[in-house]
């Protein structure tokens, strides 16, 4: 990551804006680096989908619930990823008309590259700030905001 040349935001900047700007900057750098490694065709929603499917796969309805989107939106994401060769639909082990959406080898390769890229970014940040402290404080923030409720899915609203 290039050294920051811009001045920091004003001290009165709201916490939600600070968190959002940090997320946007990190995500943009992550996407740039993935594109440089041949994954410019994928967006953050695709990576979230890969994570939500996990090693066991899921039905489109389960995927929709995990992503916090409609069944129609989940179906469109699956259709797109299937055309690109990142997922496939298989018969559900329980039988019936349901189909299980599973990751292909191409998706697993992407996840490996994405994981290495993200860990590399975190390591670079660690050279400039204490990522362990940042992570611990963000976890404390989540616990405080959730106030005993389950954490919501990370919704692809960007």
Secondary structure as GFF3:
##gff-version 3
##sequence-region A 1 158
A	DSSP	alpha_helix	15	36	.	.	.	ID=ss1
A	DSSP	alpha_helix	44	53	.	.	.	ID=ss2
A	DSSP	alpha_helix	60	67	.	.	.	ID=ss3
A	DSSP	alpha_helix	71	84	.	.	.	ID=ss4
A	DSSP	beta_strand	87	91	.	.	.	ID=ss5
A	DSSP	beta_strand	99	103	.	.	.	ID=ss6
A	DSSP	alpha_helix	105	126	.	.	.	ID=ss7
A	DSSP	alpha_helix	131	146	.	.	.	ID=ss8
###
